[in-house]
Structure formats: structure tokens, C-alpha cells
């Protein structure tokens, strides 16, 4: 889910569960989301995002699940660190290669 921690996980789960349980009572899922969001004290758009992510996690909707998104973020962070380390090693290698060339000419 998002990085914002304004709403606890329990509140999010309860709001999403309420949407799934009561959406048949409304004309559309959006109507259920709007009504429940107002009662829960969050915006309808926030609740809509939570519902969409829950649908992806349950396999009802295409897209990355929460665990896949977390794993992707972890791999991207690791990739950035490895690129940074490779750049440092490349510069160090060039520095020492140049030092070796300068030493041989003397």
C-alpha cells in the first residue's frame, strides 16, 4: 500500500471489507466507496485506491500484488546500490591504472 501512515492497517482493512460486503446495496461500487469513505473519515479516492489494491491482492484485478510491489521496490533499491558500487569500482580502477602508467614512465 502507500507509504502514508495516516490511517492504520485495521482502518484500511475494515473500510475495504465494508465496501466488499455492502457494494450490492448500492448502484455502483463507486457509490459504495463514496458512502463508506465519508463514514470512515477518508476521501473516496483514498478508499478507491485501497479497494483496487485489495482486488489485485485477491486476484480479482490484473496488476502487481502488494508483495510483488514490495519485492520490486527492494530489487530496484538493490539495483541502484549495485550501480553505485560499480561506478565507484570503475573510477578506482581507472585511477590505479593511470597511477601504474605514470609510475612506469619514470
N, C-alpha and C positions, 0 to 999 in steps of 0.2 A: 504494500500500500504506500501511500505518500509518506514523505518524511515529516510532515506536520504531526505534532503530538497534541493538538488541541483537544481532540476527542479520544477518550480511552478506547481500547480494543473492545471492551464489553459493550460500550455505547454503539460503536460501529456495527458489531455483530448483531446486536438487538435490533437496530434500525433496519439492517438488511433483511433479517429474519422477518420482521414485521411487513416489509414490502412483499416478500415472497408469500407470506401467509395471507395477506389481505388484498393482493392485486386483483383477484377475481371480483372483489366487491366494487371496483372502480371501473370506469370506462376504458382506461388505458393504464399501462404501467407508470407512465409519467404522472398521471393524476394521483395514483397511489403514492408515488415518490414525493410529489409536492405536498400532499396532505400530511404524510408521516414526517417529512423533514420539518415542517412547521411545528409539529408537536414535539419533535426531538430537539429543536433549537439549533438546527443546522440549515444550511442552504440546500435547496433542491438539487443544485448542480453537484454539490459535495456528495450527497446521498446517491445521486445517479452514478457517480464515479465509483463509489463503494459497491453498488449493486452490479455494475458492469464487471468489476474485478472479481466479485464473488461468482458471477456467472462464468467467467473464464476459469476460475479455480475449480468449479464444479463440472467443467467440460460442456456447459450449455452454449458457450460462445467461443469463437476462434480467438486466438491470441495467446500471449505468454501468461502462464500462471504466476502467482506471487513468488513461488520458489524458483521458477525459471528466471524471473526478473532479478531476484536477489543474486542468483548464480551468475547471471550475465554481468551485473554490476561488479561482482567480485572479480570476474575474469577480465573485465575492462580495466579495473584498478591494477591488477597484477600485470597486465599488458603494458600499461603506462610506466609502471616501475621498472619493468624489464627493458623497455625502450630507453628510459633514462640511464639505467646501468650500462647498457650497450654503448650509449653515446659517451659516457664517461670513460669506458674502456677504450673506445676508438680514439678519443683525444689523448689519453695516456699513451697508447701505443704509438701514435704519431709523434708525440713529444719525445719518447725514448728512442724512436727510430731516428729522429733528427739529431738527437744528442749523440747517438752512435756514429752517424755520418760525420758530424763535426769533430768528434774525437779522432777518427781515422785520418782526417786530412792534416792533422798537426804533425 
